[in-house]
Amino acid sequence: MAIFLTEHSRVIVQGMTGAEGMKHTAKMLAAGTAVVGGVNPRKAGRKADVDGTPVPVFGTVAEAMDATGADVSVAFVPPAFTKEAVVQAIDAGIGMCVVITEGVPVHDAAVIWAHATAKGNATRIIGPNCPGIISPGKSNAGIIPADITGAGRIGLVSKSGTLTYQLMYELRDIGFSTCVGIGGDPVIGTTHIDALQAFQDDPETDVIIMIGEIGGDAEERAADHIRRHVTKPVIGYVAGFTAPEGKTMGHAGAIVSGSSGTAQAKKAALEAAGVRVGKTPSEAAALVRQVV
């Protein structure tokens, strides 16, 4: 099994006909993803040639869903238009929208979150500013390289795209059920807690890796959830042990104020919940091997 994304998922790509959309649509198709359409109102009615595969283009998400039965959208839309694109996907009632776009204004991300909530959270939002989600051997929605690991029984949820790739590679001989990059912006859709609970409920995930980073209190809240609701072993890693205090580091959400949001504070909270925390990504991978 897998969480959120399976071999039965039917994917459309908002912004497919742009350079990034075309490049990554081709990679998703090569990975076996059922990409059934693209969305671009200016090119509706055409078929895009994606590395020799004709993919129909629709004017709206609703039209694409009606014609193809799509239940997942991946958004490769410039930041200025991301809010409109994701709100359209939510209004169409698609099951999941994966927002790859970096640089989405925080206010727009908050509007997206509020709109999804007002619609009963019928649409799961992943991102923004994320690499997407992959269930190896089944489907890949986003920009995560599909050839660095195989299917297995590890679940991974991460704020960082590159650290997602590193852990996938280091544990490629064991394999993963699903890897979810939730993004590191201050306002995101799917959280650590959402993914942790889904992995807990997935009978084919045996161990969970949770990658966090400095800034905010998401990891502390996840630690509390793990303590109360997660019985599977969880291995953690928190990026930013050497980050200087008071400076934004990489992701917009990674800012430390005093002792709040530091890597050490997050490590302490996770360890108090029974999570074994590596000081480096490789150490976290070694801890997973011990559990497996």
N, C-alpha and C positions, 0 to 999 in steps of 0.2 A: 504493500500500500504506500501511500504518500499523503502529504497534507496539502490542501488548497489547489494543487495542480496535479493532474493525472494524465494517463494516456488517452482518456476520453475527453479531455479539455479541447474545446474548439476556440481558436485564438484569432482575433482581429487586431490589426495594428493601426492605431491612429497616428497619422503622419507617416505612413508607410512609404509614400512616394518621395520623401526627402532623402538626402544623402545618407544620414544615419539610419533612418527607417529602412531603406532598401538594403543597406549593408547587413543590418542585424536581422532583418526578415529572412535574408538568404541563409544566415547562420542558424536561425531557428528552424527553418525548413530542413537544412542539412542534418540537424540534430533529431529529426523525426517529429517535430512539433506539427500539429494539425493547424497550420495557418490558413484560414479559410477566406480571408478578405482584408482589405485595407479601407481606411476612411480618409477621404479628402474631398470636400464639397466642390472644389474646382475641377476635379478629375473624375467625378462620379460617372459611372456607366462604362468606363474603360476597363481594360485588363492590363495590369502591370506585368512586365516580363522580369521576374526575379530569378536570375541565373537560369533561365530556360523554363521556369515554372510560371504559367499564367495565373495571376491572382486578381480576382475582381476587386474593383474599387467602388465604394459606396459613398453617398453624400453625407450620411449620418450614421451614428452607432445603431440607432433603432432600425434603420433600413438594413444594415449589415446583419443584425441579429435575426430579423424576419427572414432574410434570404438564406442564411447559412446555419442558423441555430447556434451562433457563437455564444460562449459563456465567459470568455476572458478577453480583456482588451489590454494591449500594451501601448502606452502613450509615448511617442517620440515627437513631442510638440514643443516649440520654443517657449521659454518661460512666460512671455507676455500672453500667450494663448492657452497655457496649460489649464488654468481655472475653468475656462469655457469648455475645453475638451473633456475634462473629467466630470464636470457638472452634467454635460450631455450624456456621458456614459452612465452616471448615476440615475439620471431621469429615464434612461432607456431600461434600467433595471438589470444591467449586466451583473453577473455574479462576482466578478473581480476585475479591478482595474490596476494595472501595474504601471506606476508613474516613474519613468526613468529620468526625466528632466531634472537637471541641476539648476540652481539659481531661481527656483520658484519663490516669489515673495512670501514672507511668513504670513502676512494677512491673507493672501490667496489660499495658502495651505489651510489656514484656519477656516476660511469660507468653505473649502472642499470638505473638511472634516465635519463642520456643522451641517452641511447639506446632506452628507451621507447619513448622519445621525437622524436628521429630520425625516429621512426616507426609510427609517427603521433599520439602518445598517444592512440593507439587502445587498449592497455592493461592498465587497471587501476592497479597501484601498491599501496597496503596498507602495511605500514611498511617500513623498517624492525623493529625488536625489538618491536613487538606489540602483543596484545592479539587476534587481528582479528576483526571480524564483526559478529553481530547476529541480525536477525530480528525475535524476539520472536514468537514462534508458526509457523514459516515458515522455517527458515534455520539458521544454525550456522556454520561459517567457521573460525575455529581457536580454541582457548582455553578458551573462555569466558564460565563460567558455565551457562548452559541453564535453570536451575531450580530456579534461584533467582528472576526472574521477569516474567511477562506475556506480552501479546500484549497490546498496548495502543497507545497513541497519542503524546508521548514525543520522541523527537529525541535527541540523545546524541553523541557528538564527544569529544574525550579525548586523551591527550598525555599519560595518566597514566592508566595502566591496573587495579591496585588495586582500584583506585578511581572510575574507571568505574563500578567495581563490587559494590562498596559501594553505589553509587548513584542509581544504578539499584535496589539494595535491599531496600534502604530507600523509594523508590517510586514504589515499586512492586505492591501496590494496585491500582495504576493509570496505569502503564504499558508503554511500549515503542514501537515505530514504528521500529526503528533501532538504535543500539548502535555501534559506530565505534571507535575502538582503533587505532589511527593513528601512535602511537609510539613516543618516545621522543629523537630519535637520531638526530644529526645535519642535516642529509640529509635523507628525507623521500619522499615517493611518494605522496599519497593523503594528503592534508593539511586541516587545519581548514576551510579555505575558500571554498575548494571543497565541503566539507560536509555541511557547512552552506548553500551554494547555493542549494544543492540537497534537503535539508530539507525545504528550502524556497519554492521550486518548488513542493514539495510533498503535495498533498491536504489532506492527512490523518496524517500529523504532525502539531500539533497546537502550541507547545512550544518547544524551543531548549535549551539544556544545553551544554555549552562549557567549558571544563576543560583544563586549561593550566598549565604551570609551569614556574619557573624562567629560564632565559637564552634565548638568541636570541631575535628576534622581531616578531615572528609569531603571537603572540596575538595582538600586536599593528597593524599589517597589517590586521588581522581578524577584529579588531575594525573598521578600516576604511572601510572595505567591508560591515560590518553590517550597518554602518551609511549610506552608499550609496545604498545598495541593499536589505537589509533584513527588512521586515515589521512585521514579526512574533516576539513575545516576546522572548528574549534571556536572560537566566540566566547564570552567569559565576562563576567560581571558579578558583583561581590561587594558585597552591601549592608552598610553599616556603617563606611565610612571615617571618619566623624566621631563614632563611638560612644565614650563615655567608658570607660576601662579598668575592668574589675572589676564592671560592672553588667549585669544581665540586660536585654536589649533586645527587647521584643516576644515572639518565640518563646522557648519554654522552653530551647531548645538554644543560644540566641545569647548566650553569656557568654564574656567574654575574660579570660584570666589571663596577665598579663605580655605577652610577645610571642607566646604561643601562641594561635592562633585569631583573630588580628587580620586585618582586611581586607587590609592591606599584605602580610602573610606569605602569605596565600592567593593574592593577585595575583602575587607573586613566584614561587610554586610553579607556578601555571598558565602564566605566561609562560615559565618554564624548560622547560615541556613543549610549547611552541610555540603556546599559546593566546593569542589577542589579547584583552586585557581592557579593557573600557570603564570609565571612572571614574564614569559615570552610565548609567542605562538607555538614554537617547537616544543616547549615544555608542556603546554596544554595538550598538544598532540600525543606526547609521551604518556600523559595521564590518561588519555582516552584508551591508549593501547593497554595500559594496566587494567582498566575496567573491562575491556573487551576480552 
